[in-house]
Each structure stands twice: as C-alpha cells, then as structure tokens.
Amino acid sequence: MPELTLVLIVVAIALVFDFINGFHDAANAIATIVATNVLKPRNAVLLAAFWNFFGAFVFGVAVATTIGKGIVNSNVVDIYVILAALIGAILWNIITWYYGIPSSSSHALIGGLIGAGTMSSGFSSIIFSGVNKILFFIIAAPLLGFLGATIFSILMMWIFRNVPPGKISNYFRKLQIASSSFYSLGHGANDAQKTMGIIALLLFTSGLTSTFYVPKWVIIASYSSIALGTFFGGWKIIKTMGIRITRLTPFHGFSAETSGGLVLLATALFGIPVSTTHVISGSIMGVGSVRRYSGVRWQIARRIVVAWLLTIPMSAIIAGSSYFIMRLFV
C-alpha cells in the first residue's frame, strides 16, 4: 500500500477517534443541563456541539503539542505505532460506552501511545516527565473540580441566601445555559487538541512536514469531528453522569459546569491534557456533597474511579497487542 494512502487512512481513523471522543464525552458537556431539564437533549447537544467547534478559533495548540511531543519520543514513532495507539483508544472507548462508564477518551489515547511505543521500542521510548505530569493530573483534575464546585456552590448559596427558592431556580435555569456553553468551550479546547497532536505527529514522522506543527486544516477537521460526535451524543453515559451520581438542580448544574469549565480552560492554556470526564465527575460530586455527604451515590462514584485507574493500562495493553499483531503481518 502506498505510504501516502496509508497516512490518509490513519488520519481518517484519528478523526473517527475524535468523533467517538465527542460521542463518548457528550455526557461531560450536557449531562447536567439535561438532568436539570433546562434544555431538551437535542437542544443541549446542539449547544454543546457549537461551543466545542468554537474552541478552534479561541485557543492555541499547547495541549496538541504535549500529546505529539511529550509522551513518546517522536524519533521512534512510526505510522504503525500511531495506528495501534488509535486502535487501543477506540476499542476502550467503545467498551466503556457500551457499559455506560464515563471513562476518559484522553487517557485512552495516552495509554494507547504508551502501549504501542513500549511494544515498538521499549520503555526508553517513553518520555516519563510528560507521563508523570499526566498521571499527577489524574488525581489533581477531579480534585480541582470537586473543590472548585464545592467552594463555588457555598459562595452562591451565601450570595443568594435571602432569595426565595423559586426565584433562585428561575435565575439558575437561565444561567445554566451560559455555564453549559462555557464548559463545552473548555471541552472542545482540551479534547479536540489530543487528536490534533496525533495527526501532527503522524504528518511529521511520515515526512510530510519538516517540523512538528499543527496545520490549519488539522485544527478545523479535529474540532469539526468532535463537534459532530457531541451532536450525536452518548446517552448511556449521560444517564450515569447526570442522574446516578447525585440529584441535580439548575443551581448545582451551574456550579458544576462553571467550576469544571474554569479547570479545563486553565489546563488547556498551560498545555496540560487533562480528562474532561474526570473534571466534570469531580465537580458533580462536589456540588452533591455540599447538600450532604449522602447526597452523592458513592458506590457509583467508586465505579467511575476504578474506570479512571484502568483506562491507561487497559488501552495500553490493547494498543501494544495491536502493534504486535500488525508487525506479524507487515
């Protein structure tokens, strides 16, 4: 198969992953606004898809650079490493979507790169300083979301302490449209960049670009794919995120989305590829715990945490196995 044809096929697979990322992570952007009945599901996904795409015109490519240059040494990466990484991430996303588990598409891709890179060239191919930063934020990102949402909820409760509950609900039903848009902007800014980084790495290692950079067409294609995936949505995960973790009101939805959006935008600006799933899950738990400790269904929360811990190693195993099988025949 001609090299250019293979590159185009892998680019297409990367955009399929991006679509699945949006499909899988639609819950992150819209679960709270659907659960509080502020918007119907179809209107919510339209809103989220628009703001996912709008991120292309607002943010740079710092996260894409981290993905492309900060996990696996680009000198040992070839097209088969990238293809195996995408296979690992896509299969893990499909498995977790089927069971309604809100795992991280971002970490599935990172795990795929680690597994395929290790199978190709051993542990020496891994850039551990970059991986360690990502592992640190597996813990830090949901904690930031949890603490931010907790503090934000308490602050809002104090500000509106003398306002009748009925009026508070009406205020926050309107405000939640803004907070959901804000969170969707952060979701697109962070998650679409992971695919951008993979495609840029593919172009560079295939010799189609002389240096590592993200072309404009890659930016537009990646944001378009994740926006389309978000539009079609993943309703099983929405149920887990928006209903099963805790009971949400417009006030709680606004607090969770605003806190989560601030974490995502801050990490996107600093080039830290965090999990949008982890951030919004932590934020939802935070607003639930403000009401009372028993307001959070901790058994569901524990299942989610287990999925977080399994995502990188499981996607790495699938990607490593995929690379090994491909090399038997290529």
N, C-alpha and C positions, 0 to 999 in steps of 0.2 A: 504494500500500500504506500503510495507516495507520502512523503513526510508532511507536506502541506495539508493534504487531505486528512491525515491523522490529527494534526493540530486543530483543524477546523472541527473535527468530530469531538475532540476533548473540550474545546471551547463551548460547543453546544451542550455537552454533558455538564460543564461547570454552570452554565445558565439554567439547566434543568435543576441542579442542586440549589441554585439561587431561588428558583420558583418554589421548590419544595420547602426551602427555608422560610419564605414568606407564607406558604400554605401552612406549614407546621407551626410557625410562630405568630400566625394571625391572632391567636388567643392572647398573646402578650399585649398587643396593641388595642384589642377591642373587648376583651373578656369583661372588664369592669363596667364599661358603658352599656354592654348588652345585659349583664346581670342586674344592673340597676334600672333597666327598662327606660333609659333616657333615649336610646335610639334602637330601632329595629335592626336585626343582624345585617341585612343587606345594606342599609344606610350606613351602618357602622363600618363595614368593610370598605365601602366606597370612600368614606372619610379617611380611613387609615391608609388605603392604597394611594390616595392623592398625596398625603403628607410623607409617606415612605418615599415616593418618587421625588418630591420637592427637595429632599435632602441632597440630591445630586447638585443642586445649584447653590447650596449654602455651605457645605463642609468640604474640607480638603481630603487628602488620601493618606492620612497618618496611620490609620488602622490597616489599610491595604498594604502599606509599606512594612508594617510589623509582620503581617501574615506572610508576605512574599519574601522577606529578607531576615526575619527574626526568629524563625523556628527551626528550619532545616537549612544547612549550608547549601547555597544555590549551586556551588561547584559540583555537587554530587547528585543534583536533581536532574532527572530526565523526564520525558513525556510519560513514561510508564509509572514513575513514582507519583506524578500528579494524577494520572488516571486512577491508580489504585487508591489514593487518598480520597478522591471524589466518590469512588465506589463504596469505601468504608463509611463515609459520612452519609451518603444517600441511603444505604441499607439500614443504618442505625436510626436515621430519621423515620424511615417507613415503619420499622419495628415499634418504635416508641409512639408514633402517631396511631398505629393500629390499636395499641393498648391504652391510648388516651393519656400517656405520660408526658408531661411538659419538660422534656429534656432540652439540652442546648444544641442547636444546629452549629453554632460557632465552635463549641468544644468538640463536636463530632468531626468537623473539618480539621481542627488542630490535631486531634487524636489520629485522624487518617494520615496526615502529613508525618507525624511521629512514627507511626507503624510502618508506612511504606518506606520512609527514609531509613529507618533502622534495618529493615529487611534488605534494602539495597546496599547500604554501605556501613552498617553497624552503628553503634551508639555515638561514634565520633562524628557522625553527620549532624547530630542534634545540637542546636545552639541552646545550651542549658540556661543561660542567663535570660533569654527570651521566654523559654518554657516556664522557668521558675516564677517570672512575673505573672504569667497567665495563671499558674497554679495558685499563687497568692490571692489573685482576684476571684478565684472560685469561692473562696471564703469571704473576702472583703466585699465583693459586689452585692451579694444578698444582705450582708450585714449593713452596708451603707443604705440600701433600700429600706430595710427594716427600721433602722434608727431614724432615717430621714422621714419616713412616713409616720412613725410614732411621734416625733417632735412636731412635725407639721400638723398632725391631727390635733395634738394638745394645744398648739398655738391657735388653730382655727376655732377650737372649742372655747378658748378663752375670749377670742375676739367677738364671737357670736353668742356669748353666754346669756345675753339679755334679749335675744331674738327668739320669738316663738318658733317651735319646731317645724310648723307648717311652712313658714316663710323661709327657714333655713333650707328645707328640701327644695323649694322652688328656686332659690338662689343657686344652689349647687347643681341642680339639673342643667341649668344654662352654663355654669362654669365648667361642668364636666365635659362639654363638647370641646372647649378650649384645651382642657388638660389632656384629653384623649388625643387631640391633634398634636399637642406638644410631645407626648410620649411617642406617637407614631413617627414624628420627625426624628427623634432620637433613635428609634428602632431602625429606620432606614439608614441613618447616618452611620450607625455602628455595623449592622449586619450585612448590608449590601457591599460594604468595603472588603469583607472577607473574600467574596467571590472575585472582586476586582483584583485583589492581591494575588489570588491563584492564577487568574488569566494573565496578569502582567508577568508573573514568574514563568508561566508556560511560554509566553512570547519571547522572553529573554533567554531561557535555557534552550529554546529551539532555534535561536539565532535570528529571529525575525525582528528583534530590536537590539540595538548595540549596547544599551544600558537598561537597568531596571527602572521603568516608569510606567504610569498608568495612562494609556491613550484616552482621548475624549470618548471614542466610540465604546470603549470598555465601561466607562463610567455610566453612560446612558443605557447601555444594554443591561448592566447589572442592576441598576435602580429600576428599570422597566420590568425586569424579571421578578424581582422581589415584590414589586407593587402588584403585578398580576397574581402572584401566589397569594398575597394577602387578600386580594379581592375574592378569590375562590374559597379561602378560609379553611380552617381545620376545626370543625365543630366539636369533635370529641374532647379536644384539649381545652376548648373554650369552657365546656361544662366543668372540667376539673378546676380550672383557674378561677372562673368567675362565680361558681356556685358551691363547690365542695370544700374549698379551703375555709371560707368564712362567709357569713351573710353580709352583703354589701348594700349600702345606701349611696345616693349620689354624693353625699359628704365624704364617705370613705373612699369612693371611687376617685373623686377629685384629688384627695390627699395622696393616694397610692400612685396615681398617674403622674402627678406633679413631681413627687419625690423621685420616682423611677426615671422620669424624663431628665431631671437635673443630673442624675448619676450617669446616664447614657451619654448626654451631650458633653459632660466634663471628660469622661474617659475617651470619647471619640476625638476630642481636640488634642488630647495627650497621646493618641495612638495606642491606647490600651484596648485590645479586643476582648471585652467582657461579654458575658452571656445576658442577652435581654430577658431570657427566661428566668435566670437567677434573680435579676434585679426586680422584676415585677412580682415574682413569687414572694421575695423578701418584703416588698412594700405592702402586698396584700396581707401577709402575716402581721406586719407592723400595725396596720390600721385595725385588724381584728383584735390584737392583743390590747389595744387602748380601751376597747369596750370592756373586756375582761379576759383573763387568761383562757377561760374555757370557750371564748368566742372563736378561737382557732381550732379547727379539727386537726390536731397534731398528728394523728395516725396518717392522714392524707399527706401532711407536710413531711413526715418521715419517709414516705414512699418517694416523694419528689426529691428529697435529699439523696436517697440511695441512687436514684437515676442520675443525679448530678455526678456522683462519685464514680459511677460505672461508665459514663459516656466516653471519656477519653480512652480508658483502657480497652473498652469493647470495640470502639471504632478503630482503634489502633490494631487490634487483633484481626478484624475483618479486612482492613487495608493491607496489613502485612501478608495475610493469606492470599489476598487478591494479587498482590505483586508477585508472590512466589509462583502462583498458578500461571500468571501471564508469562513469566520468564521461562516456564517449562515449554511453552509453545512458540515463543517469539525469539 
